[in-house]
Amino acid sequence: MGRYVLVMFSNPREGQEAEFDAWYDNQHLHDVVSVPGFRAAERYRRRIPVTGDLNQGSLAIYEMEATSEDEAKAAVKTLFSTPMTISKAMDSGATIGGIFEALGPKATQTSGKPAGSWRLVVMTNAAEGRDEDFNAWYDNVHVPEVMTVEGFADAQRYRLVKQLSGEFKAKYLSVYGLEGTDAEGAGAAVKAMGGVKFQLSDAMGRTGASIVAVEPTAKVAAKAPAG
């Protein structure tokens, strides 16, 4: 993933799941990555909820070319001003979206095993006024501990820099690459994580946290310029 990403959680309207999925994977992702400033997109479907009340069934992560927050905001402004088809199968009132900035490089499992296709998505908050302590603990203690859990391959953390729609109840996003390529493998990793006694920090907020394992549905890259 790039330094800045656009993250969108959404839901289909009841009874229109198939239409929603077809539109999102076959048209919408392609429309977005054709906009200047966007270079790749991945979409996932919510499969294994662990905790929290993040109930949107679809997650799309758009990799941006931006190297600064201003560039990221400009790219999103261009995106929102670009005409494109929005399916009536999408529940527009359920969408939550925002621009996130990557925090540090991607962490990897010491065994070097590659990530499979599934992801564990974790949203958390720092305790009020404790962001610096929270991030130091998360980067230097928590992520390394998670990387020792069977079934986890890598991790990338992000910070919300611009809310665009809906309301994120947590400011920090972690995307963990799982070694598994199916529900059984992802479920085993989640179960293994649940059996570990992690070192927790009082700098971690006690509200807004959500954890869910997601399955990939589509991956799209922008077309290279002609010539």
Backbone bond lengths (Angstrom), bond angles and torsions (degrees), N, CA, C in turn:
res aa  C-N    CA-C-N  psi(-1)  N-CA   C-N-CA  omega(-1)  CA-C   N-CA-C  phi
1 M - - - 1.461 - - 1.531 110.37 -
2 G 1.340 115.26 154.97 1.448 119.95 179.23 1.514 112.17 -81.68
3 R 1.323 115.74 -179.27 1.467 121.01 -178.43 1.522 111.23 -66.26
4 Y 1.335 116.62 -34.54 1.470 120.89 177.40 1.525 109.41 -121.53
5 V 1.310 115.02 139.78 1.459 120.82 177.77 1.521 109.51 -135.18
6 L 1.309 114.54 149.38 1.460 121.91 170.70 1.523 106.67 -98.32
7 V 1.308 116.64 123.99 1.460 122.37 -177.28 1.522 109.02 -114.09
8 M 1.343 115.99 126.57 1.460 120.53 -178.64 1.527 110.48 -130.49
9 F 1.326 115.92 121.04 1.463 122.33 171.76 1.525 107.40 -101.84
10 S 1.328 117.83 137.01 1.464 119.98 -177.80 1.524 110.94 -153.14
11 N 1.316 114.98 170.10 1.461 122.42 179.18 1.525 110.50 -134.20
12 P 1.319 117.68 149.40 1.465 120.26 169.35 1.523 110.00 -80.24
13 R 1.293 115.95 161.01 1.461 119.18 170.11 1.528 108.45 -71.40
14 E 1.297 115.46 151.27 1.456 120.29 -177.57 1.533 110.98 -57.10
15 G 1.323 115.83 130.29 1.454 121.19 178.97 1.511 114.72 82.93
16 Q 1.349 118.14 0.00 1.466 121.48 -177.63 1.529 111.76 -120.19
17 E 1.316 115.82 27.28 1.458 120.73 -176.63 1.528 112.75 -60.45
18 A 1.323 117.69 -44.79 1.469 120.84 -177.03 1.525 110.87 -64.58
19 E 1.320 116.57 -42.72 1.466 120.46 179.04 1.531 110.37 -64.21
20 F 1.313 116.47 -42.38 1.467 122.53 179.47 1.529 110.38 -60.68
21 D 1.324 117.02 -48.96 1.460 121.12 -178.54 1.525 111.54 -62.36
22 A 1.328 116.72 -43.24 1.462 120.67 -179.27 1.527 110.96 -63.13
23 W 1.331 116.16 -43.83 1.468 120.25 179.02 1.520 110.81 -64.93
24 Y 1.322 117.27 -45.89 1.466 120.43 -175.45 1.525 111.06 -64.14
25 D 1.332 116.45 -50.29 1.459 120.08 -174.12 1.523 113.49 -75.50
26 N 1.323 116.86 -36.33 1.463 120.44 -172.37 1.525 114.07 -95.51
27 Q 1.340 116.79 -18.05 1.459 118.51 -178.79 1.526 112.92 -127.71
28 H 1.328 117.22 -54.39 1.462 119.12 -168.96 1.525 113.17 -64.61
29 L 1.316 118.02 -44.46 1.465 119.59 179.25 1.521 110.78 -58.76
30 H 1.327 116.32 -41.37 1.469 120.92 179.14 1.522 111.16 -65.96
31 D 1.336 116.71 -39.50 1.464 120.12 178.48 1.522 111.04 -61.43
32 V 1.331 116.33 -43.23 1.464 119.47 -176.85 1.519 111.65 -67.55
33 V 1.337 118.28 -45.26 1.470 119.20 -176.99 1.530 112.23 -72.82
34 S 1.316 117.45 -8.38 1.466 119.86 174.34 1.523 111.80 -83.21
35 V 1.328 117.12 -9.68 1.460 122.09 178.71 1.525 109.70 -81.45
36 P 1.326 119.14 134.34 1.469 121.13 178.79 1.531 110.83 -54.67
37 G 1.327 115.18 135.40 1.457 120.10 179.98 1.515 113.97 101.97
38 F 1.340 116.74 -9.53 1.465 121.33 178.23 1.525 109.13 -118.15
39 R 1.342 116.10 136.09 1.460 117.37 -175.48 1.518 114.87 -123.82
40 A 1.318 118.73 -15.47 1.466 119.73 179.72 1.520 109.56 -162.41
41 A 1.329 115.60 158.37 1.462 120.69 179.35 1.521 109.28 -146.81
42 E 1.324 115.18 144.24 1.455 121.79 173.33 1.519 108.08 -133.36
43 R 1.336 115.76 140.09 1.467 118.92 177.03 1.524 109.36 -123.94
44 Y 1.326 114.32 143.85 1.459 121.81 -178.26 1.521 110.26 -131.37
45 R 1.329 115.26 156.15 1.460 121.90 177.07 1.524 109.06 -113.83
46 R 1.315 117.00 132.95 1.465 122.88 178.71 1.523 109.99 -62.66
47 R 1.350 116.21 126.32 1.454 119.73 -175.68 1.522 113.56 -126.63
48 I 1.331 117.74 -45.87 1.463 120.23 -176.00 1.527 109.17 -125.03
49 P 1.324 118.68 92.44 1.461 120.05 176.24 1.521 110.19 -71.83
50 V 1.322 117.06 135.21 1.461 121.85 -178.98 1.517 110.82 -107.99
51 T 1.322 117.05 -50.22 1.455 120.83 178.70 1.522 109.20 -159.52
52 G 1.333 116.57 162.55 1.454 121.35 177.35 1.519 112.65 93.85
53 D 1.325 115.50 175.52 1.460 120.97 -175.67 1.523 112.41 -117.84
54 L 1.338 117.55 30.14 1.457 121.48 174.76 1.528 107.34 -82.54
55 N 1.320 116.19 95.42 1.461 120.99 -168.97 1.525 115.08 -98.33
56 Q 1.322 117.52 1.34 1.458 119.30 178.71 1.529 109.62 -64.63
57 G 1.323 116.11 135.55 1.456 120.39 -174.82 1.505 115.40 -87.48
58 S 1.340 117.64 -11.65 1.462 121.54 -176.21 1.523 109.84 -124.85
59 L 1.324 116.47 135.92 1.466 122.44 175.65 1.517 108.65 -126.52
60 A 1.323 117.07 125.34 1.463 122.00 174.37 1.525 108.44 -119.53
61 I 1.334 115.58 132.66 1.459 121.53 177.71 1.521 107.73 -120.54
62 Y 1.333 115.61 119.12 1.465 122.04 -177.66 1.526 109.06 -107.21
63 E 1.320 115.85 120.41 1.459 120.47 178.43 1.522 109.27 -81.33
64 M 1.333 115.70 132.10 1.451 121.22 -176.13 1.528 110.67 -108.24
65 E 1.319 115.83 159.16 1.460 121.15 177.52 1.518 111.82 -86.70
66 A 1.302 117.98 -7.31 1.459 123.15 -173.72 1.522 112.67 -61.42
67 T 1.320 115.47 141.79 1.462 121.40 174.80 1.525 111.38 -113.49
68 S 1.336 116.73 3.73 1.463 121.13 176.55 1.524 108.23 -146.30
69 E 1.322 115.64 161.53 1.458 120.12 179.61 1.521 111.27 -62.12
70 D 1.324 116.72 -39.02 1.468 120.05 179.43 1.527 110.87 -63.08
71 E 1.331 117.24 -41.36 1.465 120.25 178.50 1.523 110.71 -64.66
72 A 1.325 116.39 -38.86 1.462 120.05 178.80 1.523 110.82 -63.64
73 K 1.301 117.04 -44.98 1.464 121.25 179.31 1.525 110.97 -64.43
74 A 1.331 116.96 -37.39 1.464 120.43 178.30 1.528 111.01 -65.44
75 A 1.329 116.53 -39.98 1.470 119.93 179.22 1.520 110.50 -64.78
76 V 1.324 117.50 -40.53 1.466 120.79 178.82 1.527 110.27 -67.66
77 K 1.320 117.53 -36.48 1.465 120.63 176.77 1.531 110.14 -61.91
78 T 1.334 116.42 -41.71 1.469 120.68 176.29 1.521 110.43 -63.49
79 L 1.331 116.24 -42.63 1.463 120.44 179.35 1.515 111.50 -58.77
80 F 1.323 116.77 -47.59 1.458 120.71 -175.90 1.531 112.84 -71.07
81 S 1.325 116.56 -17.73 1.472 119.73 177.90 1.526 112.16 -96.59
82 T 1.338 116.74 -0.11 1.461 121.30 -179.68 1.529 109.75 -91.95
83 P 1.328 118.24 121.45 1.475 119.85 179.71 1.530 111.25 -62.98
84 M 1.307 116.39 132.94 1.463 120.84 174.97 1.512 109.12 -157.19
85 T 1.309 115.63 157.72 1.461 121.62 -177.48 1.527 110.26 -76.36
86 I 1.328 115.96 126.60 1.458 121.85 174.35 1.526 107.34 -112.68
87 S 1.308 115.93 122.75 1.463 120.48 -175.37 1.519 111.96 -68.03
88 K 1.321 115.51 140.15 1.453 120.57 174.45 1.526 111.74 -70.33
89 A 1.345 115.89 -9.15 1.466 120.19 177.67 1.523 112.12 -77.82
90 M 1.336 117.13 -10.89 1.459 120.32 178.53 1.519 110.13 -87.42
91 D 1.327 116.39 134.14 1.454 121.73 175.50 1.524 107.78 -83.04
92 S 1.322 117.41 93.54 1.468 121.78 -173.26 1.521 112.50 -62.66
93 G 1.310 116.97 -25.88 1.455 119.90 -179.62 1.516 113.82 -75.55
94 A 1.330 117.31 -11.40 1.462 121.15 -177.35 1.528 112.76 -101.42
95 T 1.332 117.63 2.29 1.457 121.19 -175.06 1.525 111.95 -77.08
96 I 1.330 115.29 135.40 1.466 121.78 173.10 1.518 106.89 -125.73
97 G 1.337 116.74 124.85 1.458 118.75 -177.12 1.510 112.83 -145.00
98 G 1.332 115.71 156.36 1.447 120.24 178.47 1.510 112.31 -171.17
99 I 1.325 115.38 166.43 1.458 122.71 175.41 1.527 107.56 -94.92
100 F 1.333 115.71 130.91 1.454 121.54 179.28 1.522 110.08 -120.74
101 E 1.329 115.49 143.73 1.462 122.27 176.94 1.521 109.37 -106.68
102 A 1.336 116.78 134.01 1.461 120.80 178.68 1.519 110.20 -66.56
103 L 1.325 115.52 138.99 1.464 121.93 176.56 1.524 108.34 -107.44
104 G 1.309 116.35 103.97 1.453 120.48 178.14 1.512 113.20 72.27
105 P 1.333 116.40 177.38 1.474 121.17 179.19 1.520 111.00 -76.60
106 K 1.317 115.68 166.74 1.462 121.28 176.73 1.524 109.48 -68.92
107 A 1.337 115.50 133.69 1.463 121.03 174.82 1.524 108.69 -87.78
108 T 1.325 116.74 149.12 1.460 120.00 -178.33 1.524 110.98 -131.08
109 Q 1.321 115.11 155.65 1.456 123.41 176.62 1.525 109.30 -65.66
110 T 1.321 117.08 137.96 1.466 120.39 -176.63 1.522 112.51 -63.38
111 S 1.334 116.88 -23.44 1.466 119.91 179.49 1.522 112.25 -74.15
112 G 1.333 115.72 -17.32 1.457 119.46 -179.99 1.507 114.62 78.90
113 K 1.334 117.85 8.05 1.457 120.30 178.80 1.529 110.02 -66.12
114 P 1.331 118.88 136.26 1.461 120.71 -177.98 1.521 112.31 -75.03
115 A 1.314 115.32 156.14 1.463 120.51 175.50 1.516 109.71 -73.58
116 G 1.321 115.25 145.74 1.449 120.75 172.09 1.518 109.18 -86.36
117 S 1.296 116.98 -148.73 1.461 120.33 -174.44 1.523 114.14 -95.47
118 W 1.334 118.38 -19.79 1.458 121.10 -177.72 1.524 110.69 -85.15
119 R 1.352 115.17 156.62 1.455 121.61 179.45 1.528 109.96 -132.87
120 L 1.325 115.43 151.16 1.455 121.23 168.79 1.518 106.49 -108.53
121 V 1.326 116.19 120.70 1.460 122.38 -176.63 1.528 108.52 -104.18
122 V 1.330 115.99 123.57 1.460 121.65 -176.73 1.523 109.39 -125.20
123 M 1.321 116.47 127.40 1.462 121.44 175.90 1.526 108.43 -117.87
124 T 1.340 115.58 130.27 1.456 121.37 -175.59 1.516 110.81 -141.38
125 N 1.320 115.48 167.19 1.458 123.29 176.23 1.507 110.39 -124.72
126 A 1.314 115.70 156.10 1.457 121.26 168.06 1.523 107.93 -88.54
127 A 1.323 116.32 153.09 1.456 119.91 170.88 1.526 108.06 -62.91
128 E 1.308 116.64 152.62 1.457 120.67 -175.16 1.533 111.21 -54.37
129 G 1.349 114.56 125.22 1.451 120.61 178.23 1.516 115.42 75.75
130 R 1.351 117.26 8.58 1.464 120.46 -174.20 1.529 112.20 -117.08
131 D 1.315 117.80 25.30 1.462 120.28 -176.28 1.528 112.77 -58.51
132 E 1.315 117.65 -42.66 1.464 120.32 -177.94 1.530 110.43 -63.23
133 D 1.326 116.36 -46.13 1.463 120.01 179.06 1.531 111.06 -65.09
134 F 1.326 115.46 -40.50 1.459 120.57 179.99 1.515 110.99 -61.12
135 N 1.319 117.40 -47.08 1.461 120.66 -177.85 1.526 111.91 -67.76
136 A 1.336 116.67 -36.56 1.464 119.42 177.33 1.523 110.34 -63.60
137 W 1.341 116.51 -43.73 1.464 119.99 177.74 1.523 111.14 -64.87
138 Y 1.331 116.89 -45.12 1.461 119.80 -176.51 1.523 111.47 -62.85
139 D 1.341 116.18 -45.12 1.467 120.04 -176.64 1.528 112.75 -73.27
140 N 1.328 116.24 -40.16 1.464 120.24 -170.37 1.525 114.50 -96.90
141 V 1.336 116.67 -18.52 1.458 120.16 -178.39 1.529 111.81 -119.69
142 H 1.339 116.00 -55.93 1.453 118.84 -170.04 1.527 113.31 -70.46
143 V 1.320 116.86 -51.61 1.472 118.74 -179.36 1.527 111.64 -59.58
144 P 1.339 119.82 -46.11 1.465 118.37 176.35 1.521 113.27 -57.83
145 E 1.346 117.45 -36.12 1.462 119.60 177.05 1.524 111.03 -65.75
146 V 1.337 116.57 -44.41 1.464 119.62 179.87 1.520 110.59 -62.69
147 M 1.333 116.88 -35.53 1.462 120.40 -179.12 1.525 113.17 -66.42
148 T 1.325 117.60 -11.86 1.462 120.02 175.97 1.525 112.14 -90.93
149 V 1.322 118.00 -6.57 1.462 122.16 -177.50 1.529 109.72 -78.60
150 E 1.314 115.49 135.06 1.460 120.83 179.41 1.531 110.78 -58.55
151 G 1.334 116.17 127.51 1.462 120.85 177.47 1.510 114.82 100.56
152 F 1.346 117.68 -7.32 1.462 120.83 177.66 1.517 109.65 -101.04
153 A 1.345 116.67 133.98 1.462 120.74 -174.69 1.526 113.30 -111.64
154 D 1.330 118.51 -41.39 1.461 120.28 -178.38 1.524 110.20 -156.45
155 A 1.319 115.51 173.92 1.467 120.60 -178.57 1.517 110.12 -153.85
156 Q 1.333 115.66 138.19 1.458 121.98 174.20 1.517 108.48 -131.47
157 R 1.323 116.26 128.46 1.463 121.46 -179.53 1.521 110.83 -102.76
158 Y 1.340 115.59 150.21 1.458 122.65 179.28 1.531 110.01 -138.52
159 R 1.336 114.79 157.27 1.464 122.19 176.24 1.524 108.99 -123.79
160 L 1.315 117.45 132.95 1.462 121.77 177.81 1.523 109.86 -67.54
161 V 1.338 116.28 125.37 1.462 119.95 178.45 1.526 112.43 -114.64
162 K 1.339 116.94 -17.61 1.461 119.58 179.87 1.524 109.93 -154.75
163 Q 1.330 115.55 114.82 1.463 120.88 174.09 1.528 108.23 -78.15
164 L 1.344 116.36 133.26 1.461 120.05 -177.01 1.520 112.98 -114.06
165 S 1.301 117.98 -38.66 1.467 121.54 179.94 1.512 109.23 -151.88
166 G 1.325 116.58 153.17 1.445 119.85 -178.20 1.508 111.18 62.48
167 E 1.330 116.91 -152.47 1.461 121.11 179.59 1.523 110.70 -148.10
168 F 1.324 115.71 117.46 1.453 120.14 171.45 1.517 108.25 -77.05
169 K 1.317 116.91 129.02 1.459 120.60 178.34 1.519 111.62 -86.43
170 A 1.320 116.48 -5.21 1.461 121.73 177.46 1.523 109.40 -134.10
171 K 1.315 115.87 148.08 1.462 122.71 -174.18 1.521 112.84 -92.69
172 Y 1.328 116.73 -25.77 1.461 120.77 -173.88 1.528 111.25 -111.37
173 L 1.331 114.46 136.98 1.458 122.19 -179.38 1.520 109.09 -121.31
174 S 1.325 116.22 129.92 1.469 121.49 173.11 1.522 108.17 -120.30
175 V 1.322 116.16 131.10 1.459 121.87 177.41 1.522 107.94 -115.18
176 Y 1.325 115.82 110.90 1.457 121.58 -178.97 1.529 109.57 -98.58
177 G 1.326 116.21 125.73 1.457 120.59 173.69 1.512 109.39 -79.84
178 L 1.319 116.56 126.80 1.459 121.81 178.71 1.523 109.82 -99.14
179 E 1.312 116.13 149.64 1.461 119.36 179.68 1.520 111.76 -71.16
180 G 1.327 116.86 -25.40 1.449 121.35 -175.82 1.516 114.32 -69.26
181 T 1.330 115.14 154.81 1.463 121.64 178.32 1.527 111.27 -120.85
182 D 1.326 116.44 10.90 1.457 120.24 178.18 1.525 109.32 -151.33
183 A 1.337 115.75 176.48 1.456 120.64 -176.55 1.524 111.84 -62.73
184 E 1.315 116.44 -35.89 1.467 120.08 -179.24 1.527 111.04 -63.89
185 G 1.333 116.26 -46.20 1.459 120.17 179.78 1.509 112.58 -65.96
186 A 1.340 116.11 -42.93 1.462 120.09 178.65 1.522 110.60 -64.61
187 G 1.325 116.56 -42.34 1.452 120.69 179.32 1.517 112.18 -62.27
188 A 1.329 116.59 -37.14 1.457 120.89 178.97 1.526 110.92 -65.56
189 A 1.340 116.78 -39.64 1.461 120.53 178.36 1.523 110.88 -65.98
190 V 1.328 116.29 -42.95 1.465 120.39 178.53 1.530 110.14 -62.41
191 K 1.309 116.63 -41.89 1.465 120.93 178.62 1.521 110.77 -63.73
192 A 1.337 116.65 -41.42 1.462 120.75 178.96 1.525 110.91 -63.31
193 M 1.328 116.64 -40.42 1.461 120.65 178.25 1.525 110.76 -62.25
194 G 1.333 115.94 -39.25 1.452 120.28 -179.81 1.507 113.59 -65.54
195 G 1.322 117.54 -19.36 1.454 121.23 -179.40 1.516 113.98 -92.29
196 V 1.339 117.39 1.22 1.464 121.74 -178.33 1.527 110.15 -98.02
197 K 1.302 116.55 136.00 1.454 121.61 175.83 1.520 108.21 -92.63
198 F 1.328 116.54 93.85 1.457 121.80 -177.44 1.529 111.47 -76.20
199 Q 1.336 114.83 153.81 1.464 120.58 171.70 1.529 107.76 -79.46
200 L 1.312 117.34 112.11 1.451 121.05 -178.86 1.531 110.80 -94.64
201 S 1.305 115.63 165.49 1.464 121.58 -177.41 1.518 110.22 -126.69
202 D 1.334 116.29 143.54 1.460 119.31 176.44 1.523 111.49 -75.15
203 A 1.344 116.26 -2.03 1.466 120.23 175.23 1.520 111.69 -84.24
204 M 1.336 117.07 -7.47 1.461 120.68 178.48 1.513 110.25 -82.95
205 G 1.312 116.80 132.50 1.449 121.12 177.42 1.516 111.71 -66.54
206 R 1.314 116.28 153.82 1.463 120.87 -176.76 1.522 113.21 -101.66
207 T 1.317 117.74 3.35 1.460 120.43 179.70 1.529 109.75 -130.87
208 G 1.333 115.41 159.04 1.465 121.71 173.22 1.507 116.01 85.73
209 A 1.335 117.83 -4.83 1.465 119.53 -176.41 1.527 111.39 -72.81
210 S 1.329 115.71 141.46 1.460 122.49 175.51 1.518 108.56 -142.98
211 I 1.342 116.26 141.08 1.463 121.70 177.49 1.519 107.82 -135.55
212 V 1.332 116.87 129.73 1.456 120.92 179.30 1.530 109.74 -150.74
213 A 1.318 116.88 138.95 1.458 121.70 173.88 1.524 108.79 -91.22
214 V 1.336 116.21 136.34 1.462 120.57 -174.81 1.526 110.83 -126.10
215 E 1.319 113.73 148.60 1.468 122.83 -179.53 1.524 109.65 -105.75
216 P 1.334 119.36 137.01 1.462 121.04 -179.83 1.529 112.10 -70.99
217 T 1.322 116.02 144.56 1.462 120.61 174.17 1.527 111.76 -119.69
218 A 1.343 117.50 -29.69 1.468 119.55 -178.73 1.516 110.42 -162.24
219 K 1.329 114.95 151.49 1.462 122.19 175.69 1.514 107.70 -139.88
220 V 1.340 116.70 127.62 1.461 121.73 -173.13 1.523 109.44 -133.68
221 A 1.311 117.94 138.72 1.460 123.28 175.79 1.513 109.49 -116.74
222 A 1.331 115.85 148.06 1.458 119.95 177.48 1.514 109.83 -65.61
223 K 1.320 115.89 147.94 1.466 120.55 178.57 1.510 109.28 -74.84
224 A 1.343 115.95 140.90 1.446 120.98 177.90 1.537 109.18 -68.26
225 P 1.340 117.40 143.76 1.465 120.27 178.21 1.527 111.47 -57.75
226 A 1.315 116.34 141.11 1.461 120.56 179.13 1.531 110.77 -64.47
227 G 1.334 115.73 141.47 1.453 120.42 177.89 1.499 112.74 85.17
